[in-house]
Amino acid sequence: MTVAPLVGDPAPAAPPPGADLLLVPLAAARAALARLERLGRPAGPVEPHGDRAAFPLAPGAAELVPELLRWLGWGEELRLPVELDAGGRATADRVPAQRGADEPPPHPDRSAPGPALDLGSPDLLRLLDCLADACLRLRLGLPQAR
C-alpha cells in the first residue's frame, strides 16, 4: 500500500498522464487507508492534493465511480464529499439506473491496462466502500471505523 506520501517524508509522484483522480478529504482518506491496512487489503497509490487525497484511477474510470458507489449502497442522497477529475476529460452527469441487490457491478472495458486502480479490480470496490464509509462518518462527526 502506498501511504507514505500522505504520512510524511517522500515527495509524492505525479499521477500517471491521463489518469482520472478520485479526490476525498484527507482525514477520510487517512481513516480509510488505516482501515484497509488493518484488514490487510491493498489500497493502490494515493497522494496529497491540497486538503484532499488523490487516488489515481485508470483513464475513464471516473465516469463509473458514481454508479459503483450506488451499487455498493452509497447513493447520492448521502452527499458524500467525493470529487472526480477525469484527467481533463468531461465526465457524464447522469443518474445511474436503480440496481437490485442481486445484480452484478457495472462491467468496464478491461482491454486497456490502467495506470492505477482499474474498474476490473476488486481492490477498487473495497477502496470505494471504505472511502465512502470514512467520508460519511467525517461529514456526520462520527468516530472512524476500527
C-alpha positions as CSV (number, residue, x, y, z in Angstrom):
1,M,0.0,0.0,0.0
2,T,1.3,3.5,-0.9
3,V,0.5,5.5,2.2
4,A,3.9,7.2,2.7
5,P,3.1,10.4,0.7
6,L,0.1,11.1,3.0
7,V,2.1,10.5,6.1
8,G,5.4,12.3,5.6
9,D,8.8,12.4,4.0
10,P,8.8,11.3,0.4
11,A,7.6,13.7,-2.2
12,P,4.6,12.3,-4.0
13,A,4.9,11.3,-7.6
14,A,2.7,13.0,-10.2
15,P,-0.3,10.9,-11.2
16,P,0.3,9.0,-14.5
17,P,-0.6,11.0,-17.6
18,G,-4.3,10.7,-18.5
19,A,-5.2,9.2,-15.1
20,D,-8.6,10.0,-13.6
21,L,-8.5,11.1,-10.0
22,L,-10.7,10.3,-7.1
23,L,-10.5,13.1,-4.6
24,V,-11.6,12.8,-1.0
25,P,-11.0,14.8,2.2
26,L,-7.5,14.0,3.6
27,A,-8.9,12.9,7.0
28,A,-11.3,10.4,5.4
29,A,-8.5,9.1,3.2
30,R,-6.3,8.5,6.2
31,A,-9.0,6.7,8.1
32,A,-9.9,4.5,5.1
33,L,-6.2,3.7,4.4
34,A,-5.7,2.8,8.1
35,R,-8.8,0.5,8.0
36,L,-7.6,-1.2,4.8
37,E,-4.2,-1.7,6.3
38,R,-5.7,-3.3,9.4
39,L,-7.7,-5.6,7.1
40,G,-4.6,-6.5,5.1
41,R,-6.1,-5.1,1.9
42,P,-4.2,-3.1,-0.7
43,A,-5.4,0.4,-1.5
44,G,-3.5,1.4,-4.6
45,P,-1.5,4.6,-5.0
46,V,-2.5,7.8,-3.2
47,E,-1.0,11.3,-2.9
48,P,-1.9,14.6,-1.1
49,H,-3.8,17.1,-3.3
50,G,-4.2,20.2,-1.1
51,D,-6.6,19.4,1.7
52,R,-7.7,16.3,-0.2
53,A,-6.2,12.9,-1.1
54,A,-6.0,11.9,-4.8
55,F,-6.3,8.3,-5.8
56,P,-5.3,7.8,-9.4
57,L,-7.7,5.6,-11.4
58,A,-7.4,4.2,-14.9
59,P,-8.5,6.6,-17.7
60,G,-12.3,6.5,-18.0
61,A,-12.8,5.0,-14.5
62,A,-14.2,8.3,-13.0
63,E,-17.3,8.1,-15.1
64,L,-18.4,4.8,-13.5
65,V,-17.5,5.7,-9.9
66,P,-20.9,7.2,-9.0
67,E,-22.6,4.0,-10.4
68,L,-20.2,1.8,-8.4
69,L,-20.9,3.8,-5.2
70,R,-24.6,3.4,-5.8
71,W,-24.2,-0.3,-6.4
72,L,-22.3,-0.6,-3.1
73,G,-25.2,1.2,-1.3
74,W,-23.8,4.7,-1.2
75,G,-26.4,6.8,-3.1
76,E,-26.3,10.5,-4.0
77,E,-28.7,11.3,-1.2
78,L,-25.8,10.9,1.3
79,R,-23.9,13.8,-0.3
80,L,-20.5,12.2,0.2
81,P,-17.6,14.7,-0.2
82,V,-16.1,12.8,-3.2
83,E,-14.9,14.6,-6.3
84,L,-13.8,13.1,-9.6
85,D,-11.3,14.5,-12.0
86,A,-11.4,12.8,-15.4
87,G,-7.9,13.7,-16.4
88,G,-9.2,16.8,-18.3
89,R,-12.0,14.8,-19.9
90,A,-15.6,15.7,-19.0
91,T,-17.5,13.1,-17.0
92,A,-21.1,12.5,-17.9
93,D,-23.6,13.9,-15.5
94,R,-26.1,11.1,-15.3
95,V,-28.2,9.4,-12.7
96,P,-27.3,5.7,-12.6
97,A,-30.2,3.3,-13.1
98,Q,-31.5,1.6,-9.9
99,R,-29.8,-1.6,-9.2
100,G,-31.1,-4.6,-7.3
101,A,-29.0,-6.4,-4.6
102,D,-28.7,-9.4,-6.9
103,E,-27.2,-7.5,-9.8
104,P,-23.5,-7.6,-10.6
105,P,-21.4,-4.4,-10.5
106,P,-21.0,-2.5,-13.8
107,H,-18.5,-4.2,-16.1
108,P,-16.0,-1.9,-17.7
109,D,-13.9,-2.4,-20.8
110,R,-10.9,-4.4,-19.3
111,S,-8.8,-4.4,-22.5
112,A,-6.7,-1.3,-21.7
113,P,-4.5,-1.6,-18.7
114,G,-4.8,1.3,-16.2
115,P,-2.1,3.4,-14.5
116,A,-3.5,2.7,-11.1
117,L,-6.7,1.0,-9.9
118,D,-8.9,0.0,-12.7
119,L,-12.6,-0.9,-12.8
120,G,-11.8,-4.6,-13.0
121,S,-10.0,-4.6,-9.7
122,P,-11.8,-5.9,-6.5
123,D,-9.5,-3.6,-4.6
124,L,-11.2,-0.6,-6.2
125,L,-14.6,-1.7,-4.8
126,R,-13.1,-2.2,-1.3
127,L,-11.4,1.2,-1.5
128,L,-14.6,2.9,-2.6
129,D,-16.6,1.3,0.2
130,C,-14.0,2.2,2.8
131,L,-13.7,5.8,1.5
132,A,-17.5,6.2,1.3
133,D,-17.8,5.0,4.9
134,A,-15.0,7.3,6.1
135,C,-16.4,10.3,4.2
136,L,-19.9,9.8,5.7
137,R,-18.5,9.4,9.2
138,L,-16.4,12.5,8.8
139,R,-19.5,14.5,7.5
140,L,-21.6,13.3,10.4
141,G,-18.9,13.9,13.0
142,L,-18.9,10.2,14.0
143,P,-15.7,8.3,15.0
144,Q,-14.0,6.4,12.3
145,A,-14.5,2.6,12.0
146,R,-11.9,0.4,13.5
